[in-house]
Amino acid sequence: MKNDSQENKNEENDDIKMPSQPLDDIKMLSQPLTTEDGFLNEACIKELNSTILNMPEAYERLLNDEEWATKRITSIQDITSSFAKCATYLSGYAYPNNLEKMIGYLHACLKRDIDWDKSRYNFCDLSLCDINKLLHDILGKEKDIIEWNTPKKDWRNSEYDEFQKAEEADPDYGFIDIGALFQNVCIEIRKERRSFDAFNKKFDEEWEARKQQEQKE
């Protein structure tokens, strides 16, 4: 499994941003991480696990992030191609089982559920939060997706002392974090949007400079 930390590969050269809203809802852990003897505190681990399990999905957490909340022109292929890329990247196998089936199912549901504008060549205005929620709603409970999230073997019963070593030796020990998958799909689309914006900005600047040069001549 490659988890949320993989977002760093998609976020190279990102500017560091302060939160757009005050972090008033931050809650401190009530239990110390270690015991007085220096061992991990099981009560703290349980509290951490509970917090992680109850964490809102990206489409809820990032509603106040302008980049995630702004609706922009999007095609079905923007979503399905990013899904295929991220699912393949996150899988320990050459590609996840029934990937083609899931791409086809996602495409059919998006085509059915979204009002694609035929006058704009079947594009639609969607935010990254919209896309993230669509992925959760359409795929989150699908049997094949759940199987991606379920290891075939328990690495704790293996000869390896670390999960990563076990997964590298045998992908049957690995799994795809579905929340990370859906978020990475959105990050991939965001990367394309940023590249598009950067190209347009450079084009406009060069065009303006050229016009000014022609006026001087």
C-alpha contacts under 8 A as a table, 3 or more apart, distances in Angstrom:
res1	aa1	res2	aa2	distance
1	M	90	L	6.42
1	M	91	S	6.78
1	M	92	G	6.90
1	M	164	Q	8.00
1	M	167	E	7.50
1	M	174	G	5.08
1	M	175	F	4.84
1	M	176	I	5.15
1	M	177	D	6.70
2	K	5	S	7.44
2	K	6	Q	6.37
2	K	90	L	5.52
2	K	91	S	7.78
2	K	176	I	6.93
2	K	177	D	7.38
3	N	6	Q	5.98
3	N	176	I	7.66
3	N	177	D	6.08
3	N	180	A	5.90
4	D	7	E	5.78
4	D	180	A	5.15
4	D	184	N	7.92
5	S	8	N	6.04
6	Q	9	K	5.66
6	Q	10	N	7.41
7	E	10	N	5.22
7	E	11	E	6.16
7	E	184	N	6.34
7	E	187	I	7.32
8	N	11	E	4.87
8	N	12	E	6.29
9	K	12	E	6.06
10	N	184	N	7.98
10	N	187	I	6.68
10	N	188	E	6.57
10	N	191	K	7.00
11	E	14	D	5.42
11	E	187	I	7.82
11	E	191	K	7.58
19	P	22	P	6.87
19	P	23	L	7.62
19	P	65	D	7.97
20	S	64	N	6.68
20	S	65	D	6.40
21	Q	64	N	7.08
23	L	26	I	5.87
29	L	32	P	7.35
29	L	44	C	7.43
29	L	47	E	7.43
29	L	48	L	7.88
30	S	44	C	7.66
31	Q	41	N	7.81
31	Q	43	A	6.62
31	Q	44	C	5.03
31	Q	47	E	7.81
32	P	35	T	7.05
32	P	41	N	6.82
32	P	44	C	6.22
33	L	40	L	6.03
33	L	41	N	5.44
33	L	44	C	5.62
33	L	45	I	7.48
34	T	37	D	7.68
34	T	38	G	5.49
34	T	39	F	5.23
34	T	40	L	4.41
34	T	41	N	4.69
34	T	44	C	7.98
35	T	38	G	5.21
35	T	39	F	5.32
35	T	40	L	6.21
35	T	41	N	5.39
36	E	39	F	7.50
40	L	44	C	7.95
40	L	45	I	7.73
41	N	44	C	5.34
41	N	45	I	6.45
42	E	45	I	5.00
42	E	46	K	6.19
43	A	46	K	5.19
43	A	47	E	6.26
44	C	47	E	4.99
44	C	48	L	6.14
45	I	48	L	5.03
45	I	49	N	6.11
46	K	49	N	5.07
46	K	50	S	6.13
47	E	50	S	5.13
47	E	51	T	6.20
48	L	51	T	5.08
48	L	52	I	6.20
49	N	52	I	5.17
49	N	53	L	6.13
50	S	53	L	5.17
50	S	54	N	6.19
51	T	54	N	5.23
51	T	55	M	6.06
52	I	55	M	5.15
56	P	60	E	5.96
56	P	61	R	6.02
57	E	60	E	5.53
57	E	61	R	6.23
57	E	179	G	7.28
58	A	61	R	4.97
58	A	62	L	5.75
58	A	129	C	7.08
58	A	132	N	6.95
58	A	183	Q	6.71
59	Y	62	L	5.69
59	Y	63	L	6.25
59	Y	128	L	7.65
59	Y	129	C	4.31
59	Y	130	D	6.96
59	Y	132	N	5.71
59	Y	133	K	5.81
60	E	63	L	5.61
60	E	129	C	7.53
61	R	64	N	7.67
62	L	65	D	5.15
62	L	68	W	6.32
62	L	69	A	7.34
62	L	129	C	7.09
63	L	66	E	7.63
63	L	68	W	6.72
63	L	69	A	5.55
63	L	129	C	6.76
64	N	68	W	7.84
64	N	69	A	6.79
65	D	68	W	5.37
65	D	69	A	5.99
66	E	69	A	5.05
66	E	70	T	5.78
67	E	70	T	5.63
67	E	128	L	7.78
68	W	127	S	6.02
68	W	128	L	4.83
68	W	129	C	5.66
69	A	127	S	5.32
69	A	128	L	6.39
69	A	129	C	5.90
69	A	130	D	7.91
70	T	126	L	7.70
70	T	127	S	5.16
70	T	128	L	7.53
71	K	125	D	5.24
71	K	126	L	4.50
71	K	127	S	3.95
71	K	128	L	7.49
72	R	124	C	7.72
72	R	125	D	4.75
72	R	126	L	5.36
72	R	127	S	5.98
73	I	123	F	6.22
73	I	124	C	5.42
73	I	125	D	4.45
73	I	126	L	6.44
74	T	78	D	6.41
74	T	79	I	7.99
74	T	123	F	5.46
74	T	124	C	5.28
74	T	125	D	5.85
74	T	126	L	6.18
75	S	78	D	5.17
75	S	79	I	6.97
75	S	122	N	6.72
75	S	123	F	4.78
75	S	124	C	6.40
76	I	79	I	5.42
76	I	80	T	6.25
76	I	107	H	6.71
76	I	110	L	6.87
76	I	111	K	7.39
76	I	123	F	7.54
77	Q	80	T	5.01
77	Q	81	S	5.53
77	Q	82	S	7.97
78	D	81	S	5.70
78	D	82	S	6.20
78	D	189	I	6.81
79	I	82	S	5.31
79	I	83	F	6.09
79	I	131	I	7.68
79	I	185	V	7.26
79	I	189	I	7.39
80	T	83	F	4.98
80	T	84	A	6.16
80	T	103	I	6.14
80	T	106	L	6.99
80	T	107	H	6.52
81	S	84	A	5.11
81	S	85	K	6.18
82	S	85	K	5.09
82	S	86	C	6.07
82	S	185	V	5.30
82	S	186	C	7.86
82	S	188	E	6.22
82	S	189	I	6.77
83	F	86	C	5.31
83	F	87	A	5.93
83	F	103	I	7.56
83	F	181	L	7.85
83	F	182	F	7.61
83	F	185	V	5.41
84	A	87	A	5.30
84	A	88	T	6.13
84	A	99	L	7.37
84	A	103	I	6.86
85	K	88	T	5.33
85	K	89	Y	6.16
86	C	89	Y	4.98
86	C	90	L	6.04
86	C	181	L	6.45
86	C	184	N	6.53
86	C	185	V	6.11
87	A	90	L	5.27
87	A	91	S	6.16
87	A	95	Y	7.21
87	A	96	P	6.88
87	A	99	L	7.91
87	A	176	I	7.92
87	A	181	L	6.55
88	T	91	S	5.33
88	T	93	Y	7.93
88	T	94	A	6.90
88	T	95	Y	4.73
88	T	96	P	6.45
89	Y	92	G	7.99
89	Y	95	Y	7.79
90	L	176	I	6.18
90	L	181	L	7.38
91	S	94	A	7.10
91	S	95	Y	5.94
91	S	96	P	5.88
91	S	174	G	7.96
91	S	175	F	7.07
91	S	176	I	6.24
92	G	95	Y	7.53
92	G	167	E	7.36
92	G	168	E	7.76
92	G	171	P	4.95
92	G	174	G	6.52
92	G	175	F	7.55
93	Y	96	P	6.34
93	Y	171	P	6.21
95	Y	99	L	6.96
96	P	99	L	5.52
96	P	148	W	6.90
97	N	144	D	7.52
97	N	148	W	7.60
98	N	101	K	5.17
98	N	102	M	6.37
98	N	144	D	6.96
99	L	102	M	5.14
99	L	103	I	6.20
100	E	103	I	5.11
100	E	104	G	6.19
101	K	104	G	5.18
101	K	105	Y	6.13
102	M	105	Y	4.97
102	M	106	L	5.98
102	M	144	D	7.70
103	I	106	L	5.12
103	I	107	H	6.10
104	G	107	H	5.09
104	G	108	A	6.17
105	Y	108	A	5.16
105	Y	109	C	6.18
106	L	109	C	5.24
106	L	110	L	6.06
106	L	138	I	6.88
106	L	139	L	7.26
107	H	110	L	5.23
107	H	111	K	6.09
108	A	111	K	5.14
108	A	112	R	6.17
109	C	112	R	4.99
109	C	113	D	5.86
109	C	138	I	7.05
110	L	113	D	5.21
110	L	114	I	5.71
111	K	114	I	5.92
111	K	115	D	7.80
111	K	116	W	7.44
112	R	115	D	7.92
114	I	124	C	7.94
115	D	124	C	7.16
116	W	122	N	4.87
116	W	123	F	5.46
116	W	124	C	5.24
117	D	120	R	5.39
117	D	121	Y	6.64
117	D	122	N	4.79
117	D	123	F	5.48
117	D	124	C	5.99
118	K	121	Y	4.97
118	K	122	N	4.55
118	K	123	F	7.22
119	S	122	N	7.08
120	R	123	F	5.67
126	L	130	D	5.83
126	L	131	I	6.70
127	S	130	D	4.96
127	S	131	I	6.36
128	L	131	I	5.03
128	L	132	N	6.09
128	L	186	C	5.74
128	L	189	I	7.91
128	L	190	R	7.46
129	C	132	N	5.04
129	C	133	K	6.17
130	D	133	K	5.28
130	D	134	L	6.16
131	I	134	L	5.02
131	I	135	L	6.24
131	I	186	C	6.89
132	N	135	L	5.24
132	N	136	H	6.41
132	N	182	F	6.06
132	N	183	Q	6.53
132	N	185	V	7.97
132	N	186	C	6.48
133	K	136	H	5.06
133	K	137	D	6.01
134	L	137	D	5.05
134	L	138	I	5.88
135	L	138	I	5.29
135	L	139	L	5.58
135	L	140	G	6.83
135	L	182	F	6.37
136	H	139	L	5.55
136	H	140	G	4.52
136	H	141	K	7.91
136	H	182	F	7.36
137	D	140	G	5.89
137	D	141	K	7.78
138	I	141	K	7.56
138	I	142	E	7.79
139	L	142	E	5.25
139	L	145	I	6.73
140	G	145	I	6.83
140	G	146	I	7.48
140	G	178	I	7.65
141	K	145	I	7.10
141	K	146	I	6.66
142	E	145	I	5.32
142	E	146	I	6.24
143	K	146	I	5.16
143	K	147	E	6.23
144	D	147	E	5.02
144	D	148	W	6.36
145	I	148	W	5.04
145	I	149	N	6.57
145	I	178	I	7.56
146	I	149	N	5.08
146	I	150	T	6.49
147	E	150	T	4.98
147	E	151	P	7.76
148	W	151	P	7.51
148	W	175	F	5.74
148	W	176	I	5.51
148	W	178	I	7.92
149	N	175	F	4.97
149	N	176	I	4.85
149	N	177	D	5.78
149	N	178	I	6.33
150	T	174	G	7.97
150	T	175	F	5.68
150	T	176	I	7.70
151	P	154	D	6.68
151	P	172	D	6.12
151	P	173	Y	5.36
151	P	174	G	5.36
151	P	175	F	5.13
152	K	172	D	5.08
152	K	173	Y	6.08
152	K	174	G	7.64
153	K	172	D	5.68
153	K	173	Y	4.88
153	K	174	G	7.95
154	D	157	N	5.70
154	D	158	S	7.15
154	D	173	Y	6.03
155	W	158	S	5.00
155	W	159	E	7.99
155	W	160	Y	7.04
155	W	162	E	7.84
155	W	163	F	6.02
155	W	166	A	6.05
155	W	167	E	7.82
155	W	173	Y	5.61
156	R	160	Y	7.55
156	R	161	D	7.62
156	R	163	F	7.73
158	S	161	D	7.94
158	S	166	A	7.39
160	Y	163	F	7.26
160	Y	165	K	6.39
160	Y	166	A	5.58
161	D	165	K	7.55
161	D	166	A	7.90
162	E	165	K	5.45
162	E	166	A	6.47
163	F	166	A	5.15
163	F	167	E	6.20
163	F	173	Y	7.74
164	Q	167	E	5.15
164	Q	168	E	6.12
165	K	168	E	5.16
165	K	169	A	6.25
166	A	169	A	5.17
166	A	170	D	6.09
166	A	171	P	7.83
166	A	173	Y	6.23
166	A	174	G	7.98
167	E	170	D	5.04
167	E	171	P	4.91
167	E	172	D	6.96
167	E	173	Y	5.00
167	E	174	G	5.10
168	E	171	P	6.41
170	D	173	Y	6.03
170	D	174	G	7.74
171	P	174	G	5.11
171	P	175	F	7.92
172	D	175	F	7.78
176	I	180	A	7.93
176	I	181	L	7.15
177	D	180	A	5.28
177	D	181	L	6.15
178	I	181	L	4.86
178	I	182	F	6.23
179	G	182	F	5.35
179	G	183	Q	6.19
180	A	183	Q	5.09
180	A	184	N	5.93
181	L	184	N	5.13
181	L	185	V	6.28
182	F	185	V	5.15
182	F	186	C	6.63
183	Q	186	C	5.19
183	Q	187	I	6.25
184	N	187	I	4.80
184	N	188	E	6.02
185	V	188	E	5.16
185	V	189	I	6.42
186	C	189	I	5.06
186	C	190	R	6.05
187	I	190	R	4.83
187	I	191	K	6.08
188	E	191	K	5.08
188	E	192	E	6.50
189	I	192	E	5.12
189	I	193	R	6.28
190	R	193	R	4.97
190	R	194	R	6.13
191	K	194	R	5.11
191	K	195	S	6.20
192	E	195	S	5.06
192	E	196	F	6.15
193	R	196	F	5.03
193	R	197	D	6.18
194	R	197	D	5.04
194	R	198	A	6.07
195	S	198	A	5.05
195	S	199	F	6.13
196	F	199	F	5.19
196	F	200	N	6.24
197	D	200	N	5.17
197	D	201	K	6.08
198	A	201	K	5.11
198	A	202	K	6.17
199	F	202	K	5.22
199	F	203	F	6.05
200	N	203	F	4.99
200	N	204	D	6.05
201	K	204	D	5.21
201	K	205	E	6.17
202	K	205	E	5.12
202	K	206	E	6.12
203	F	206	E	5.22
203	F	207	W	6.00
204	D	207	W	5.05
204	D	208	E	6.02
205	E	208	E	5.17
205	E	209	A	6.13
206	E	209	A	5.05
206	E	210	R	6.09
207	W	210	R	5.06
207	W	211	K	6.25
208	E	211	K	5.15
208	E	212	Q	6.27
209	A	212	Q	5.18
209	A	213	Q	6.18
210	R	213	Q	5.06
210	R	214	E	6.21
211	K	214	E	5.11
211	K	215	Q	6.23
212	Q	215	Q	5.09
212	Q	216	K	6.37
213	Q	216	K	5.19
213	Q	217	E	6.43
214	E	217	E	5.11
